[in-house]
């Protein structure tokens, strides 16, 4: 990291800092001396009434007996929820520095190499109100994170815990791509032209490279049916109202 400070707080460009967040971070550092901290992020369905991190918990060592320490970060990888201490890491980690969700990989590696991973019940950030209008990545990008984490576990000699972290579960790009496009045509989701093109291209590529049996799953069949209904709904609405109900991003 290029930072000269002892700790680094990752912040997304569409997130906002909670009042008192910096005091909470300094307080946690002073009290627990953690090497990495994972905080609550105020975004539905997790908020003050339903916090993701319910209680403060310091994991001195990360091993097979306390996988919740990293599995909770993997399942809810919010960039602005992570603070990490500047420490030396396994030199092989450098190959992952350009990976998707690098903050998750850093948290895991710091935990493996140095321990003292803190789950803090404080809330430190929340997204813009219109954050769903600025989504610029496909819904199956979490597959890339899981792939990177599997490789990281292999590097650390811990590939045997992949199934316990649910890393074997991947999202089918065809199904979720069609679902996202369907939501767009029904006017429930904002998409940029670039992301629409990426979704269509990925679906076409997946169909070309996979067998018919692999493609024709129940989920994909339902996804295709919903997509067709959504497109028809969009066309009928345009004919009746004279306007396009689908919502395009300004990006």
Buried (B, 14 or more C-beta within 10 A) or exposed (E): EEEEEEBBBBBBEBBBEBEEBEEBBEEBBEEBEBBBBBBBBBBEEBBEEEBBBEEEBBBEEBEEEBBEBBBBBBEBBBBBBBBBBEBEBEEEBEEBEEBBBBBBBBBBBBBBBBBBBBBBBBBBBBBEEEEEBBBEEBBBEBBBBBBBBBBBBEBBEBBEBBEEBEBEEEBBBBBBBBBBBBBBBBBBBBBBEEBBEBBEEBBEEBEEEEEEEEBEEEEBEEBBEBBEEBBEBBEEBEEEEEEEBBBEBEE
